[in-house]
Amino acid sequence: MRKLLALSSVLFSIVVTGAADFGPNLIVDPSFTKLGTLPVSFSVRKENNTVVLCKKRTDPGEYTMVTVPLRKLIPGRLYQFGVRVKTADISAEFTEVCNVEFYDKKKFREAKVLHVGKGSRDWHEISMEFTPGEGPFDSAHIVFFLQRGVSGSVCFSSPFVREIKSDLKRLERENAELDPAALPDALRPELEAMRSRYVERVLSEMPVDAATGVEQYRHVEWNALRQLWKAAGEFEKVRPQVAVAPEFADVILGVATSAEKVLPRAASFRPLPPKVSLSAAQNERESFQLVVFPAGRDLRNVSVTVSDLVSADGKSWRNAFTIMPVGYVEVEPGTGADYVGFYPDPLMMHLNAVKTVKSGDAQSFWFRLAVPRSQAPGLYRGEATVSIDGKTAFRFPVEAQVYGFALPDRAMLPLAITYLLKEKHLKMWTDMLTDYYITPDNLYNLQFRQERADYYGPDFELLAKMKQDGTLNHFNLGYVDEALDDPKDNHGMKFQIDRIRPRYEKAKEFGLLDYAYIYGCDESSNLVNTDLTAKILKKEFPDVPLFTSAYDRGHGTTGQLPSWDWYCPLIPVYENTPSAVAEARRQGKQVWWYICCGPLKPYPNIFVDSPQIEIRLLMGAMTAKYRPDGFLYYETTNWRKHGNPQSLGEEVFTDWNPNSFGHVNGDGYWFYRGPDDIPLPSIRVEGFRDGLEDYAYHEILRGKVEAAKVAGRNSAWLTEAEEALRIPESLVKSLSEHTTDPFELLAWRQHMAELIEQAE
């Protein structure tokens, strides 16, 4: 999965949201009328009165390009770059075709890259947004080409690079609507100062940095500031009920769901309600966030605790909540993020308090409720306490409703997720992975016909215990590379077969073969040799499923790659090939799906800067709607792009660089290293598990519906339950069109829970 995207690349068209005003096209010759003599394999023709530039490669060794200059680009401004394209007979699933390249004194500095998909045979637009200025540059141009080594043809028309103009009049209008008189006296000076600093910076003619350039269009900080003013006023209605010490009148308390990200310096949250309520099934985890926002002075040693929860009949539930301060990592310009700055991600479970919360920063505390399988159903109440520098500042009630049904110990969706390298405190790591429904596994063990001592491999005693405990999902016996043309050593397969053989026998000895698979030919476009790989393996291990993410949009049904058992396309390919998916299943095959460093917006992903709701929807409602046979993810600890990172310590604003692959943040890692390299989770892996739990609700209800049908019941409950199983379009219309409202998601989940409890 790691080879899929190059730097600054975009897999799919990114559509500018909102009412955008564009500047003029900055490409000097967008109509291709002044190109002069064209390089080999390029041609120009007219099509429907439009000049079209085409490249057709028949010689794999040939590599030429056409370059067109750009007019001056201004660092810090936000631009849209795009072109209309169509392809024919492209040999790779995704292919680089067009760059904006930046140079300084004729030395290459960086590139923004557009890709096309293999199936893009009709004219369509591909585009991306970018902000120049990651390094100095004195010139830029646009380059048209076909990625080296890829055969086929691509045609271009109507390219553009244009500035996205911000609606600054809207900012001026909304700024005038903010009423300082509505703010509490203790909060007014800081909130007015925050507004003044923002307006001075963003309404400037020249943005001072790339972050400001993005904000001038995105308005993330501005929307958060307006919400902050609203929350400040509304919290005053609750303050008398929760405040213990009057000297903290300049502190706002807020809440957010676990399906939201609260940016510490562009914080959007709701005011603390009179009580905070959660609901969860037995054997489920569910969370919310408390936000502490000082608006006048820095706070020292901020901590939060929760009392025991108590049921109506007086039964005590100890340690129901785990409270973890949220840590922050800094996203830099040039990654396509809607906001440039610190994002919430690591959960600092090793900290009991936050040393300093600066005035104007929002500090989140993650409240995770863990319901034991044996917990009696009912309503439990307790109290949370916020302490500042050793003094009790606030208290507020919390309550948890426990449903009368339990979730299974393992995910109801098959998973194949990599834990690549053996880390220090290995048992702590494997325990944490298991807690998030992840079977410790490695897709790439034996890759490149190598046996590496530092790679994690199957621990059969652990897997056997997980089977006994009911937590075992799937695991890989070993990776296989493409078979070689040379028949020597069984077409180069002998090395990996010889090392998989003892693992196969061990799995059989422990009774684990039903959970095993063999993965290989990761994202391969060499389908002939990839299919030969499977043919050879089937003779050696006929009772183990063979699993690949090779680029076959037919999923083994068109004769190109028939010998594999499980196929795994990217989520957009899965969505766009429903007939092939159905035919593959008719033939007894499975079709999973995956994400990695792509797809990008508007598709869901698990990046640091992705909306938190996306991964929960993908693993829950989207999985329920599209019914993949499983989910694959290539790595959960891939943080080594910049060398081994420093372990996180006491500071919540960390030095951890989230840019893990290309220009995406958090790709390939869901966990962090804490002190002494202990594992720390992220809020993203919390969302992953939450989504799987949502999916479990759906599948439990589906089982109840099937049982009711078998029993011949025909009731109002059955009608309502069948309707609830159909994912509403307001929640998920498609993979790229879905709700952003966490309360709509939670209402869907609650409705399913109520129907499960009502089932006979």
Residue pairs with C-beta under 8 A, 6 or more apart in sequence:
1 522
1 523
1 549
1 594
1 596
1 597
1 634
1 635
1 668
2 596
2 597
2 634
2 635
2 638
2 661
2 668
3 523
4 11
4 94
4 523
4 596
4 597
4 598
5 11
5 115
5 597
5 598
5 661
5 662
5 664
6 96
6 111
6 113
6 662
7 110
7 111
7 113
7 662
7 663
8 110
8 111
8 112
8 113
8 130
8 334
8 662
8 663
9 96
9 113
9 114
9 115
9 598
9 662
9 663
10 113
10 114
10 115
10 126
10 127
10 128
10 336
10 600
11 94
11 115
11 117
11 570
11 572
11 598
11 599
11 600
12 117
12 126
12 572
12 598
12 599
12 600
12 602
12 603
13 82
13 124
13 125
13 126
13 127
14 127
14 128
14 129
14 336
14 600
14 601
14 602
15 127
15 602
16 80
16 129
16 164
18 167
19 167
20 80
20 164
20 165
20 217
21 164
21 165
21 166
21 167
22 80
22 162
22 163
22 164
22 165
23 162
23 163
23 164
23 165
24 162
25 160
25 161
25 162
26 70
26 71
26 72
26 73
26 79
26 161
26 162
26 163
27 68
27 70
27 71
27 142
27 159
27 160
27 161
28 34
28 68
28 69
28 70
28 71
29 35
29 68
29 69
30 68
30 158
30 159
30 160
31 50
31 51
32 44
32 51
32 52
32 53
32 68
32 156
33 51
35 44
35 53
35 66
35 68
38 44
38 66
39 64
39 65
39 66
40 62
40 64
41 55
41 56
41 57
41 58
41 62
41 64
42 53
42 54
42 55
42 64
42 66
43 53
43 54
43 56
44 51
44 52
44 53
44 54
45 51
45 52
45 54
46 52
47 157
50 157
50 158
51 157
52 155
52 156
52 157
53 66
53 144
53 155
53 156
53 157
54 153
54 154
54 155
54 156
55 64
55 66
55 144
55 145
55 146
55 153
55 154
55 155
56 152
56 153
57 146
57 150
57 151
57 152
57 153
58 151
60 149
60 151
63 145
63 148
64 145
65 143
65 144
65 145
66 143
66 144
66 145
67 141
67 142
67 143
67 144
68 141
68 142
68 143
68 144
68 159
69 139
69 141
70 100
70 139
70 140
70 141
70 142
70 161
73 79
73 132
73 140
73 161
74 132
74 163
74 206
75 131
75 132
75 133
75 137
75 210
75 213
76 131
76 132
76 133
76 206
76 207
76 208
76 209
76 210
76 212
76 213
77 131
77 132
77 163
77 207
77 213
78 129
78 130
78 131
78 163
78 164
78 166
78 213
78 214
78 216
78 217
78 218
79 129
79 130
79 131
79 132
79 161
79 162
79 163
79 164
80 127
80 128
80 129
80 160
80 161
80 162
80 164
81 100
81 112
81 114
81 127
81 128
81 129
81 130
81 142
81 160
81 161
82 114
82 125
82 126
82 127
82 128
82 159
82 160
83 98
83 114
83 125
83 126
83 127
83 144
83 156
83 157
83 158
83 159
83 160
84 123
84 124
84 125
84 156
84 157
84 158
84 159
85 97
85 98
85 116
85 120
85 123
85 124
85 125
85 126
85 154
85 155
85 156
85 157
86 120
86 121
86 122
86 123
86 124
86 154
86 155
87 95
87 116
87 118
87 120
87 121
87 152
87 153
87 154
87 155
88 121
88 152
88 153
88 154
89 151
89 152
89 153
90 116
90 118
90 150
90 151
90 152
90 153
90 154
91 150
91 151
91 152
91 525
92 118
92 147
92 150
92 525
92 551
93 117
93 118
93 523
93 525
93 551
93 553
93 573
94 115
94 116
94 117
94 118
94 598
95 115
95 116
95 118
95 146
95 147
95 150
95 154
96 113
96 114
96 115
96 145
96 147
97 114
97 115
97 116
97 144
97 145
97 146
97 147
97 154
97 156
98 113
98 114
98 126
98 142
98 143
98 144
98 145
98 156
98 159
99 111
99 112
99 113
99 114
99 142
99 143
99 145
100 111
100 112
100 130
100 140
100 141
100 142
100 143
100 161
101 108
101 110
101 111
101 140
101 141
101 142
101 143
102 108
102 109
102 110
102 111
102 132
102 135
102 137
102 139
102 140
103 109
103 137
103 138
103 139
103 140
103 141
104 135
104 136
104 137
104 138
104 139
105 138
109 134
109 135
109 136
109 137
110 134
110 135
110 137
110 334
112 128
112 130
114 126
114 127
114 128
115 126
116 126
116 154
117 572
117 573
118 551
118 553
119 553
119 576
123 157
128 336
129 164
129 336
130 334
130 336
131 210
131 213
131 214
131 333
131 334
132 140
133 209
133 210
133 213
133 333
133 334
134 210
134 332
134 333
134 334
142 159
142 161
144 156
144 159
146 152
146 153
146 154
164 217
165 217
166 216
166 217
166 219
168 202
168 203
168 216
171 199
171 202
171 203
171 219
171 222
172 203
174 222
174 226
175 195
175 199
178 195
178 226
178 229
180 188
180 191
180 192
182 229
182 233
183 191
183 192
183 229
183 232
183 233
184 232
184 233
184 236
184 249
186 249
186 250
186 295
186 296
187 232
187 249
187 250
187 252
187 295
187 296
189 296
190 250
190 295
190 296
190 359
190 360
191 228
191 229
191 232
191 295
194 225
194 228
194 360
195 225
195 229
198 221
198 222
198 225
201 208
201 212
202 212
202 215
202 216
202 221
202 222
204 212
207 213
207 216
209 333
210 333
210 334
210 340
211 333
211 339
211 340
211 341
213 333
214 333
214 337
214 338
214 339
214 340
215 221
215 222
215 339
215 340
218 338
218 339
220 263
220 266
220 338
220 339
221 265
221 266
221 339
223 268
224 263
224 266
224 267
224 268
225 266
227 268
227 269
228 252
228 267
228 268
228 293
231 252
231 254
231 269
231 270
231 271
232 252
232 271
232 295
234 271
235 252
235 253
235 254
235 271
235 272
238 271
238 272
238 273
238 274
239 249
241 274
241 396
242 253
242 272
242 394
242 395
242 396
243 249
243 393
243 394
244 392
244 393
244 394
244 395
245 388
245 391
245 392
245 393
248 388
248 393
248 394
250 294
250 295
250 296
250 297
251 292
251 293
251 294
251 295
251 296
251 299
251 388
251 393
251 394
252 271
252 291
252 292
252 293
252 295
253 271
253 272
253 290
253 291
253 292
253 293
253 386
253 394
253 396
254 267
254 269
254 270
254 271
254 272
254 290
254 291
254 293
254 362
255 269
255 270
255 271
255 272
255 273
255 276
255 288
255 289
255 290
255 291
256 262
256 269
256 270
256 288
256 289
256 291
256 364
257 288
257 289
257 742
257 743
257 746
258 286
258 287
258 288
258 289
258 366
258 612
258 616
258 683
258 686
258 687
258 690
259 612
259 613
259 616
259 687
259 690
259 742
259 745
259 746
260 268
260 269
260 289
260 612
260 613
260 742
261 343
261 344
261 611
261 612
261 683
262 268
262 269
262 289
262 291
262 326
262 344
262 362
262 364
263 339
263 341
263 342
263 343
263 344
263 362
264 328
264 342
264 344
264 361
264 362
264 363
264 364
264 653
265 341
265 342
265 360
265 361
265 362
266 339
266 341
267 291
267 293
267 361
267 362
269 289
269 291
269 293
269 362
272 290
272 396
274 396
274 397
275 396
275 397
275 398
275 399
276 288
276 290
276 367
276 384
276 396
276 397
276 398
276 399
277 398
277 399
277 400
277 401
278 286
278 287
278 288
278 369
278 398
278 399
278 400
278 401
279 286
279 400
279 401
279 402
279 403
279 750
279 753
280 286
280 369
280 371
280 400
280 401
280 402
280 403
281 371
281 402
281 403
281 405
281 406
281 407
281 693
281 697
281 753
282 371
282 372
282 373
282 374
282 375
282 377
282 402
282 403
282 404
282 405
282 406
282 407
283 371
283 372
283 373
283 406
283 407
283 408
283 409
284 371
284 407
284 693
285 368
285 369
285 370
285 371
285 686
285 689
285 690
285 693
286 368
286 369
286 371
286 690
286 693
287 366
287 367
287 368
287 369
287 686
287 690
288 367
289 326
289 364
289 365
289 366
289 367
290 304
290 364
290 365
290 367
290 384
290 386
291 362
291 363
291 364
291 365
292 299
292 302
292 357
292 362
292 363
292 364
292 365
292 386
293 361
293 362
293 363
294 357
294 358
294 359
294 360
294 361
295 359
295 360
296 359
297 359
298 356
298 357
298 358
298 359
299 356
299 357
299 388
299 389
300 355
300 356
300 388
300 389
301 353
301 354
301 355
301 387
301 388
301 389
301 390
302 353
302 354
302 357
302 363
302 386
302 387
302 388
303 352
303 353
303 354
303 386
303 387
304 323
304 365
304 367
304 384
304 385
304 386
304 387
305 323
305 384
305 385
305 387
306 320
306 321
306 323
306 367
306 382
306 383
306 384
306 385
306 398
307 382
307 383
307 384
307 385
308 316
308 317
308 318
308 319
308 320
308 382
309 316
309 317
309 320
309 380
309 381
309 382
309 398
309 399
309 400
310 316
310 317
310 380
310 381
310 382
311 317
311 376
311 378
311 379
311 380
312 378
312 379
315 376
317 375
317 380
320 369
320 370
320 371
320 380
320 382
320 400
321 367
321 368
321 369
321 370
321 398
322 349
322 367
322 368
322 370
323 365
323 366
323 367
323 368
324 347
324 348
324 349
324 351
324 365
324 366
324 368
325 347
325 348
325 351
325 353
325 354
325 363
325 364
325 365
325 366
325 652
326 344
326 345
326 346
326 347
326 348
326 363
326 364
326 365
326 366
326 652
326 683
327 344
327 345
327 346
327 347
327 348
327 648
327 652
327 653
327 654
327 672
328 342
328 343
328 344
328 345
328 346
328 652
328 653
328 654
329 342
329 343
329 345
329 346
329 608
329 654
329 656
329 657
329 658
329 665
330 341
330 342
330 343
330 653
330 657
330 658
331 337
331 339
331 340
331 341
331 342
331 343
331 608
331 609
331 658
331 659
331 665
332 340
332 659
333 340
334 663
335 609
335 659
335 663
335 664
335 665
336 600
336 601
336 609
336 663
336 664
337 343
337 609
337 665
338 609
339 609
342 653
343 608
343 609
343 658
343 665
344 364
344 683
345 608
345 658
345 666
345 672
345 682
345 683
345 684
346 648
346 654
346 656
346 672
346 680
346 681
346 682
347 366
347 680
347 681
347 682
347 683
347 686
348 648
348 652
348 674
348 680
349 674
349 680
349 681
350 648
350 674
350 675
350 678
350 680
351 650
351 652
353 387
354 363
354 652
355 650
355 651
357 363
363 652
366 683
366 686
367 384
367 398
368 686
369 400
371 400
371 402
373 406
375 402
376 402
377 402
377 403
377 404
378 401
378 402
379 399
379 400
379 401
379 402
380 399
380 400
380 401
380 402
381 397
381 398
381 399
382 397
382 398
382 399
383 395
383 396
383 397
383 398
384 395
384 396
384 397
384 398
385 392
385 394
385 395
386 392
386 393
386 394
386 395
387 393
403 753
403 756
403 757
404 757
405 700
405 753
405 756
405 757
407 693
407 696
407 697
407 700
408 470
408 696
409 469
409 470
409 471
410 437
410 470
410 471
410 472
410 473
411 437
411 473
411 692
411 695
411 696
412 692
412 695
412 696
412 699
413 619
413 623
413 628
413 630
413 631
413 692
413 695
414 473
414 474
414 592
414 629
414 630
414 631
415 437
415 438
415 439
415 473
415 474
415 630
415 631
415 632
416 441
416 443
416 474
416 476
416 517
416 519
416 547
416 592
416 630
416 631
416 632
416 633
417 438
417 439
417 441
417 631
417 632
417 633
417 636
418 441
418 442
418 443
418 444
418 633
418 634
418 635
418 636
419 429
419 430
419 433
419 438
419 440
419 441
419 442
419 456
419 636
419 637
420 442
420 444
420 455
420 456
420 635
420 636
420 637
420 638
421 454
421 455
421 456
421 637
422 454
422 455
422 456
423 429
423 637
423 673
423 677
423 679
424 676
424 677
425 676
425 677
425 678
425 679
428 678
428 679
429 440
429 671
429 679
430 440
430 459
430 462
432 671
432 679
432 681
433 439
433 440
433 636
434 440
434 466
434 471
436 670
436 681
436 685
436 688
436 689
437 471
437 473
437 688
437 689
437 692
438 473
438 636
439 463
439 466
439 471
439 472
439 473
439 474
439 475
440 456
440 459
440 462
440 475
441 456
441 458
441 474
441 475
441 476
442 455
442 456
442 457
442 458
442 476
443 476
443 479
443 519
443 522
443 632
443 634
444 455
444 479
444 522
444 634
445 452
445 455
445 456
445 457
445 458
445 476
445 478
445 479
446 478
446 479
446 480
446 495
446 496
446 499
446 500
447 479
447 481
447 522
448 481
449 481
449 492
449 495
449 496
451 499
457 478
457 503
458 475
458 476
458 477
458 503
458 506
458 507
460 506
460 507
460 509
460 510
460 512
463 472
463 475
463 507
463 510
463 512
463 515
464 510
464 511
464 512
466 472
467 510
467 511
467 512
467 515
472 512
472 515
473 515
474 515
474 516
474 517
474 630
475 512
475 515
475 516
475 517
476 516
476 517
476 518
476 519
476 547
477 500
477 503
477 504
477 507
477 516
477 517
477 518
477 541
477 544
478 496
478 499
478 500
478 503
478 518
479 496
479 519
479 520
479 522
480 493
480 496
480 500
480 518
480 519
480 520
480 521
480 533
480 537
481 492
481 496
481 520
481 521
481 533
482 520
482 521
482 524
482 526
482 529
482 530
482 532
482 533
483 491
483 492
483 493
483 529
483 530
483 532
483 533
483 536
484 491
484 492
484 529
485 491
485 529
486 492
489 495
490 497
490 536
491 532
491 536
493 533
493 536
493 537
497 536
497 537
497 540
500 518
500 540
500 541
501 540
504 513
504 516
504 541
504 544
507 513
507 515
507 516
513 543
513 544
516 544
516 545
517 544
517 545
517 546
517 547
517 566
518 537
518 541
518 544
518 545
518 546
518 547
519 547
519 548
520 530
520 533
520 537
520 546
520 547
520 548
521 529
521 530
521 533
521 548
521 549
521 550
522 548
522 549
522 550
522 634
523 549
523 550
523 551
524 530
524 548
524 550
524 551
525 550
525 551
527 550
527 551
527 552
527 560
527 561
530 548
530 550
530 561
530 564
531 560
531 561
531 562
531 563
531 564
534 546
534 548
534 561
534 563
534 564
535 563
537 546
538 546
538 563
545 565
545 566
545 590
546 563
546 564
546 565
546 566
547 564
547 565
547 566
547 568
547 592
548 561
548 564
548 566
548 567
548 568
549 567
549 568
549 569
549 594
549 632
550 561
550 564
550 567
552 558
552 560
552 561
552 567
553 569
553 573
553 577
553 580
554 560
554 561
554 577
554 580
554 584
555 567
555 569
555 577
555 580
555 581
555 583
555 584
555 589
555 591
556 562
556 563
556 564
556 567
556 584
556 587
556 589
557 580
557 583
557 584
557 587
557 589
558 580
561 567
564 589
565 589
565 590
566 589
566 590
566 591
566 592
566 629
566 630
567 584
567 589
567 590
567 591
567 592
568 591
568 592
568 593
568 594
568 630
568 632
569 577
569 591
569 593
569 594
570 593
570 594
570 595
570 596
570 598
570 599
571 593
571 594
571 595
571 599
571 603
571 604
571 618
571 735
572 599
572 603
572 735
572 736
574 581
574 591
574 593
574 626
574 628
575 626
575 734
575 735
581 591
584 590
584 591
585 591
585 629
590 629
590 630
591 628
591 629
592 628
592 629
592 630
592 631
592 632
593 626
593 628
593 630
593 631
593 632
594 631
594 632
594 633
594 634
595 603
595 604
595 605
595 606
595 618
595 633
596 633
596 634
596 667
596 668
597 661
597 662
597 664
597 667
597 668
598 605
599 605
600 664
602 736
602 737
603 735
603 736
604 610
604 614
604 615
604 617
604 618
604 622
604 735
604 738
605 614
605 615
606 614
606 615
606 618
606 633
606 666
606 670
606 684
606 687
606 688
607 664
607 665
607 666
607 667
608 658
608 665
608 666
608 684
609 665
609 666
610 666
610 684
611 740
612 683
612 684
612 687
613 687
613 739
613 740
613 742
613 745
614 687
614 738
615 684
615 687
615 688
615 691
616 687
616 688
616 690
616 691
616 694
616 745
617 691
617 731
617 732
617 738
617 739
617 745
618 691
619 631
619 687
619 688
619 690
619 691
619 692
619 694
619 695
620 690
620 691
620 692
620 693
620 694
620 695
620 698
620 745
621 691
621 694
621 695
621 698
621 727
621 731
621 732
621 738
621 745
621 748
622 727
622 732
622 735
622 738
623 631
623 691
623 695
624 694
624 695
624 698
624 699
624 725
624 727
625 727
625 732
626 735
634 668
635 668
635 669
636 668
636 669
636 670
636 671
636 685
637 668
637 669
637 670
637 671
638 660
638 661
638 667
638 668
638 669
639 645
639 656
639 660
639 668
639 669
639 672
639 673
641 657
641 659
641 660
641 661
642 657
642 659
645 656
645 657
645 673
646 655
646 656
647 673
647 674
647 675
647 676
647 677
648 654
648 656
648 672
648 673
648 674
648 675
648 680
649 675
656 672
658 665
658 666
659 665
660 666
660 667
660 668
660 669
661 667
661 668
666 682
666 684
670 681
670 682
670 684
670 685
670 688
671 679
671 680
671 681
671 682
671 685
672 679
672 680
672 681
672 682
673 679
673 680
674 680
694 745
694 748
694 749
697 749
697 752
697 753
697 756
698 725
698 752
700 756
701 721
701 724
701 725
701 752
701 755
701 756
701 759
702 725
704 721
704 755
704 756
704 759
705 718
705 721
705 722
705 725
707 759
708 715
708 717
708 718
708 721
708 759
708 760
709 718
713 760
717 755
717 758
717 759
717 760
720 755
721 755
721 759
724 748
724 751
724 752
724 755
728 748
730 739
730 744
731 738
731 739
731 744
731 745
731 748
732 738
732 739
739 745
